[in-house]
Amino acid sequence: MTACKFQLMKKKVFLILGLIFAVILGVWGFNNPRNQIQTSLIAPTPPISPKPLLTFSVIGDPESDLDNLKKALAMSKNNGDKFTVLVGDLTHVGAKKELKEVKQVLDESSLKYYAVPGNHDIYSAKKLTGNPTQYFEEIIGSPYGEVLVYIGAALLLIDNSDEELGISAKQMEFIKDSLLPDKGHIFIFLHIPVYHPDSTYLMGYGNAYVSKQKDELLNKFHNASVSAFFSGHLHHTSISEKDNLKFYVAGSVSSQRNWQTPRFLEVEVFEEGKFSVDEVEVL
């Protein structure tokens, strides 16, 4: 082989290797969650006028990131939100100390709040007392057993944080018998999603009894013309729809264990049956 042909073949080999490396790097980059950190399934809502009847925020999975929780609450308050709903996993393991720290941040924000526990929030109480929500209800409190009615919307908060036991019999009885308003929006808040087109990590995952409860909820609220479900748990914002029901997952406000930059949802309720949901990035 002549020197000229050898050099030409050498260049071709390097070119082919370079192309293979570029393809591998491109595939890795596309599938690497770090490179998808800004992605979202919620497109910005086009402006709706006139002024909303009600504005509130939905905050998910702080997991004891007190600094970002403070920022999110301050941003929500500055945006004019009437209240915020925290959809679970306020803490790492639901220890009393963690819950008291979160409670202090919530109270100091001067923003009205409601909260449901997440699976992280019940871990310590379930292990130490056998009553999963004991610490959460003693320290944070939750308005179970009532429908919260505001101008333009009614809110129902559900505790589905226990992945083994599901929703308590008392809660299920209230849900079955609850009289929901026939006017305005009805919003349901719980920690673990009851539907997601791309995730199996939902209420009832691997548990037939809890899965049956989930189906009962969907049937109940489909017949009640619920406007939307709001949940957390997945640490990634999304919106999906099934059987005319809308399902929103609030991204986590935590700086750790997060598929996105920290963020929360803001909901605006308008006349004529309209509402909008937008993401707000924690800055």
Kinemage of the C-alpha trace (Angstrom):
@kinemage 1
@onewidth
@group {chain A} dominant
@subgroup {mainchain}
@vectorlist {calphas} color= white
{ca met a 1} P 0.000 0.000 0.000
{ca thr a 2} L 1.374 3.404 -0.951
{ca ala a 3} L 1.845 6.137 1.689
{ca cys a 4} L -0.817 8.254 -0.028
{ca lys a 5} L -3.443 5.464 0.103
{ca phe a 6} L -2.529 4.719 3.734
{ca gln a 7} L -3.083 8.359 4.749
{ca leu a 8} L -6.403 8.446 2.866
{ca met a 9} L -7.612 5.267 4.604
{ca lys a 10} L -6.474 6.646 7.969
{ca lys a 11} L -8.535 9.807 7.444
{ca lys a 12} L -11.616 7.727 6.552
{ca val a 13} L -11.231 5.614 9.713
{ca phe a 14} L -10.959 8.734 11.896
{ca leu a 15} L -13.977 10.274 10.148
{ca ile a 16} L -16.117 7.164 10.744
{ca leu a 17} L -15.034 6.952 14.403
{ca gly a 18} L -15.818 10.640 14.828
{ca leu a 19} L -19.329 10.193 13.412
{ca ile a 20} L -19.991 7.196 15.684
{ca phe a 21} L -18.818 9.179 18.722
{ca ala a 22} L -21.036 12.124 17.771
{ca val a 23} L -24.091 9.871 17.458
{ca ile a 24} L -23.409 8.240 20.850
{ca leu a 25} L -22.896 11.621 22.491
{ca gly a 26} L -26.079 12.974 20.952
{ca val a 27} L -28.174 10.017 22.124
{ca trp a 28} L -26.719 10.258 25.643
{ca gly a 29} L -27.366 13.973 25.775
{ca phe a 30} L -30.989 13.579 24.674
{ca asn a 31} L -31.712 10.917 27.283
{ca asn a 32} L -29.774 12.537 30.100
{ca pro a 33} L -32.309 14.086 32.547
{ca arg a 34} L -29.856 16.877 33.350
{ca asn a 35} L -30.183 18.115 29.796
{ca gln a 36} L -33.978 18.019 30.075
{ca ile a 37} L -34.084 20.028 33.296
{ca gln a 38} L -36.068 22.904 31.806
{ca thr a 39} L -38.645 20.783 29.979
{ca ser a 40} L -42.321 20.960 30.817
{ca leu a 41} L -45.583 19.588 29.516
{ca ile a 42} L -47.503 22.761 30.404
{ca ala a 43} L -47.510 25.412 27.712
{ca pro a 44} L -47.972 29.032 28.849
{ca thr a 45} L -51.657 29.894 29.014
{ca pro a 46} L -52.748 32.682 26.653
{ca pro a 47} L -53.952 35.746 28.570
{ca ile a 48} L -57.611 35.635 29.587
{ca ser a 49} L -59.512 38.766 30.479
{ca pro a 50} L -61.061 40.274 32.500
{ca lys a 51} L -59.630 40.118 36.017
{ca pro a 52} L -59.774 36.624 37.600
{ca leu a 53} L -62.295 35.833 40.319
{ca leu a 54} L -59.715 33.812 42.228
{ca thr a 55} L -55.966 33.216 42.061
{ca phe a 56} L -54.042 30.637 44.077
{ca ser a 57} L -50.874 28.555 43.883
{ca val a 58} L -50.161 24.836 44.113
{ca ile a 59} L -46.817 23.900 45.667
{ca gly a 60} L -45.425 20.382 45.484
{ca asp a 61} L -42.736 18.369 47.262
{ca pro a 62} L -40.560 20.904 49.149
{ca glu a 63} L -38.993 17.963 51.034
{ca ser a 64} L -37.624 20.274 53.756
{ca asp a 65} L -35.964 22.685 51.329
{ca leu a 66} L -36.952 25.599 53.540
{ca asp a 67} L -35.133 28.247 51.514
{ca asn a 68} L -36.969 27.421 48.296
{ca leu a 69} L -40.252 27.005 50.142
{ca lys a 70} L -39.832 30.531 51.534
{ca lys a 71} L -39.118 31.851 48.033
{ca ala a 72} L -42.133 30.086 46.528
{ca leu a 73} L -44.466 31.375 49.244
{ca ala a 74} L -43.135 34.925 48.851
{ca met a 75} L -43.568 34.791 45.073
{ca ser a 76} L -47.085 33.423 45.442
{ca lys a 77} L -48.002 36.197 47.877
{ca asn a 78} L -46.439 38.890 45.669
{ca asn a 79} L -48.437 37.556 42.706
{ca gly a 80} L -51.611 38.286 44.632
{ca asp a 81} L -52.600 34.674 45.319
{ca lys a 82} L -55.360 34.319 47.905
{ca phe a 83} L -53.916 31.084 49.274
{ca thr a 84} L -51.662 28.165 48.413
{ca val a 85} L -52.302 24.425 48.475
{ca leu a 86} L -49.341 22.191 49.293
{ca val a 87} L -49.790 18.787 47.678
{ca gly a 88} L -47.581 16.719 49.954
{ca asp a 89} L -44.012 15.731 50.785
{ca leu a 90} L -43.369 18.854 52.793
{ca thr a 91} L -40.558 16.992 54.577
{ca his a 92} L -37.971 14.255 54.120
{ca val a 93} L -39.366 11.707 56.588
{ca gly a 94} L -42.150 13.485 58.472
{ca ala a 95} L -40.203 13.815 61.728
{ca lys a 96} L -41.758 16.209 64.247
{ca lys a 97} L -38.765 18.538 63.995
{ca glu a 98} L -39.067 18.711 60.203
{ca leu a 99} L -42.802 19.359 60.325
{ca lys a 100} L -42.368 22.115 62.919
{ca glu a 101} L -39.728 23.792 60.734
{ca val a 102} L -42.055 23.732 57.732
{ca lys a 103} L -44.957 24.964 59.880
{ca gln a 104} L -42.869 27.942 61.009
{ca val a 105} L -42.032 28.879 57.417
{ca leu a 106} L -45.685 28.600 56.392
{ca asp a 107} L -46.904 30.722 59.300
{ca glu a 108} L -44.233 33.374 58.807
{ca ser a 109} L -45.212 33.767 55.150
{ca ser a 110} L -48.593 35.245 56.176
{ca leu a 111} L -50.114 33.482 53.160
{ca lys a 112} L -53.157 31.356 53.864
{ca tyr a 113} L -52.381 27.713 53.188
{ca tyr a 114} L -53.918 24.272 53.004
{ca ala a 115} L -51.925 21.049 52.871
{ca val a 116} L -52.238 17.323 52.308
{ca pro a 117} L -49.531 14.911 53.472
{ca gly a 118} L -47.283 13.007 51.096
{ca asn a 119} L -45.794 9.553 51.525
{ca his a 120} L -42.611 11.129 52.979
{ca asp a 121} L -44.627 13.069 55.570
{ca ile a 122} L -46.188 9.986 57.152
{ca tyr a 123} L -43.069 7.809 57.383
{ca ser a 124} L -42.000 8.654 60.960
{ca ala a 125} L -45.453 8.670 62.530
{ca lys a 126} L -46.409 5.405 60.859
{ca lys a 127} L -43.223 3.742 62.054
{ca leu a 128} L -43.268 5.116 65.612
{ca thr a 129} L -46.992 5.361 66.451
{ca gly a 130} L -48.840 3.216 63.932
{ca asn a 131} L -50.965 6.237 63.000
{ca pro a 132} L -49.511 7.502 59.689
{ca thr a 133} L -50.913 11.047 59.804
{ca gln a 134} L -50.633 11.694 63.544
{ca tyr a 135} L -47.635 14.058 63.422
{ca phe a 136} L -48.813 15.811 60.262
{ca glu a 137} L -52.291 16.527 61.602
{ca glu a 138} L -50.993 17.585 65.034
{ca ile a 139} L -48.499 20.071 63.589
{ca ile a 140} L -49.678 21.106 60.108
{ca gly a 141} L -53.373 20.266 60.298
{ca ser a 142} L -55.589 19.577 57.285
{ca pro a 143} L -59.188 20.460 56.400
{ca tyr a 144} L -60.381 16.930 55.693
{ca gly a 145} L -64.092 16.310 55.890
{ca glu a 146} L -65.177 19.596 54.342
{ca val a 147} L -65.497 21.245 50.967
{ca leu a 148} L -63.723 24.620 50.857
{ca val a 149} L -65.825 27.064 48.880
{ca tyr a 150} L -64.468 30.234 47.290
{ca ile a 151} L -65.898 32.573 44.681
{ca gly a 152} L -65.708 30.650 41.409
{ca ala a 153} L -64.315 27.407 42.828
{ca ala a 154} L -64.721 24.672 45.419
{ca leu a 155} L -61.743 22.737 46.787
{ca leu a 156} L -61.645 19.192 48.137
{ca leu a 157} L -58.437 17.958 49.794
{ca ile a 158} L -57.834 14.213 49.988
{ca asp a 159} L -55.145 12.298 51.872
{ca asn a 160} L -53.930 9.398 49.719
{ca ser a 161} L -50.389 9.455 51.103
{ca asp a 162} L -50.369 5.895 52.457
{ca glu a 163} L -49.373 3.668 49.555
{ca glu a 164} L -50.250 0.507 51.505
{ca leu a 165} L -53.536 1.449 53.208
{ca gly a 166} L -54.869 4.015 50.778
{ca ile a 167} L -57.580 6.474 51.786
{ca ser a 168} L -59.140 6.046 55.226
{ca ala a 169} L -62.674 4.675 55.495
{ca lys a 170} L -63.811 7.938 57.097
{ca gln a 171} L -62.501 9.966 54.169
{ca met a 172} L -63.992 7.609 51.585
{ca glu a 173} L -67.382 7.856 53.298
{ca phe a 174} L -67.217 11.655 53.227
{ca ile a 175} L -66.140 11.673 49.581
{ca lys a 176} L -69.008 9.393 48.568
{ca asp a 177} L -71.580 11.474 50.464
{ca ser a 178} L -70.158 14.949 49.835
{ca leu a 179} L -72.395 17.438 48.082
{ca leu a 180} L -70.257 19.335 45.608
{ca pro a 181} L -71.445 22.672 44.185
{ca asp a 182} L -73.261 22.542 40.861
{ca lys a 183} L -71.795 25.892 39.826
{ca gly a 184} L -68.207 27.022 39.460
{ca his a 185} L -65.110 24.856 39.307
{ca ile a 186} L -64.387 21.851 41.486
{ca phe a 187} L -60.695 21.192 42.136
{ca ile a 188} L -59.372 18.039 43.817
{ca phe a 189} L -55.996 18.043 45.625
{ca leu a 190} L -54.047 14.947 46.672
{ca his a 191} L -50.427 13.876 46.763
{ca ile a 192} L -50.174 10.771 44.592
{ca pro a 193} L -51.566 11.185 41.059
{ca val a 194} L -54.601 9.137 40.100
{ca tyr a 195} L -53.808 9.300 36.390
{ca his a 196} L -50.786 9.966 34.207
{ca pro a 197} L -50.324 8.767 30.616
{ca asp a 198} L -46.579 8.141 30.957
{ca ser a 199} L -46.080 6.985 34.544
{ca thr a 200} L -47.110 3.905 36.493
{ca tyr a 201} L -46.079 5.459 39.817
{ca leu a 202} L -49.687 6.304 40.641
{ca met a 203} L -52.157 5.704 43.434
{ca gly a 204} L -52.613 1.940 43.747
{ca tyr a 205} L -49.321 0.995 42.119
{ca gly a 206} L -48.795 -2.664 43.054
{ca asn a 207} L -51.802 -2.660 45.433
{ca ala a 208} L -55.158 -3.915 44.164
{ca tyr a 209} L -57.143 -2.529 47.114
{ca val a 210} L -55.771 1.007 46.738
{ca ser a 211} L -56.096 0.795 42.959
{ca lys a 212} L -59.800 0.032 43.408
{ca gln a 213} L -60.120 3.135 45.592
{ca lys a 214} L -58.507 5.161 42.830
{ca asp a 215} L -61.077 3.885 40.312
{ca glu a 216} L -63.893 4.753 42.717
{ca leu a 217} L -62.542 8.305 43.007
{ca leu a 218} L -62.340 8.730 39.255
{ca asn a 219} L -65.910 7.481 38.804
{ca lys a 220} L -67.235 9.699 41.591
{ca phe a 221} L -65.577 12.850 40.351
{ca his a 222} L -66.234 12.197 36.694
{ca asn a 223} L -69.948 12.158 37.491
{ca ala a 224} L -69.557 15.313 39.610
{ca ser a 225} L -68.075 17.266 36.685
{ca val a 226} L -64.788 17.990 38.445
{ca ser a 227} L -62.672 20.553 36.593
{ca ala a 228} L -59.208 19.293 37.533
{ca phe a 229} L -57.061 17.155 39.818
{ca phe a 230} L -53.844 18.597 41.279
{ca ser a 231} L -51.121 16.349 42.692
{ca gly a 232} L -47.370 16.163 43.252
{ca his a 233} L -45.143 13.136 43.901
{ca leu a 234} L -43.494 12.843 40.460
{ca his a 235} L -41.177 15.873 40.727
{ca his a 236} L -41.997 16.975 37.193
{ca thr a 237} L -44.712 19.319 35.971
{ca ser a 238} L -47.261 17.838 33.605
{ca ile a 239} L -50.805 18.132 32.340
{ca ser a 240} L -52.906 15.326 30.915
{ca glu a 241} L -56.540 14.650 30.156
{ca lys a 242} L -58.749 11.570 30.216
{ca asp a 243} L -62.532 11.250 29.918
{ca asn a 244} L -62.919 15.043 30.058
{ca leu a 245} L -60.988 15.247 33.346
{ca lys a 246} L -57.792 17.296 33.561
{ca phe a 247} L -54.857 16.154 35.666
{ca tyr a 248} L -52.077 18.524 36.731
{ca val a 249} L -48.877 17.469 38.466
{ca ala a 250} L -47.034 20.261 40.252
{ca gly a 251} L -43.262 20.142 39.874
{ca ser a 252} L -41.169 20.116 43.025
{ca val a 253} L -39.926 23.363 44.614
{ca ser a 254} L -36.951 21.489 46.062
{ca ser a 255} L -33.448 22.021 44.728
{ca gln a 256} L -32.696 18.327 45.310
{ca arg a 257} L -34.099 15.188 43.628
{ca asn a 258} L -35.729 17.273 40.953
{ca trp a 259} L -36.098 16.572 37.231
{ca gln a 260} L -36.555 20.306 36.638
{ca thr a 261} L -35.519 23.580 38.135
{ca pro a 262} L -37.704 24.305 41.205
{ca arg a 263} L -41.189 25.537 40.307
{ca phe a 264} L -44.834 25.619 41.309
{ca leu a 265} L -48.223 26.155 39.670
{ca glu a 266} L -50.428 29.223 39.664
{ca val a 267} L -54.154 28.891 38.990
{ca glu a 268} L -56.482 31.677 37.888
{ca val a 269} L -60.259 31.210 37.898
{ca phe a 270} L -62.444 33.339 35.631
{ca glu a 271} L -66.106 33.761 34.880
{ca glu a 272} L -67.870 31.682 32.228
{ca gly a 273} L -66.247 28.423 33.314
{ca lys a 274} L -62.673 29.308 32.423
{ca phe a 275} L -59.490 28.750 34.374
{ca ser a 276} L -55.792 28.835 33.571
{ca val a 277} L -52.772 27.022 35.012
{ca asp a 278} L -49.216 28.292 34.574
{ca glu a 279} L -45.802 27.365 35.906
{ca val a 280} L -43.797 29.768 38.025
{ca glu a 281} L -40.086 29.084 38.339
{ca val a 282} L -38.646 29.686 41.799
{ca leu a 283} L -36.034 32.420 41.580
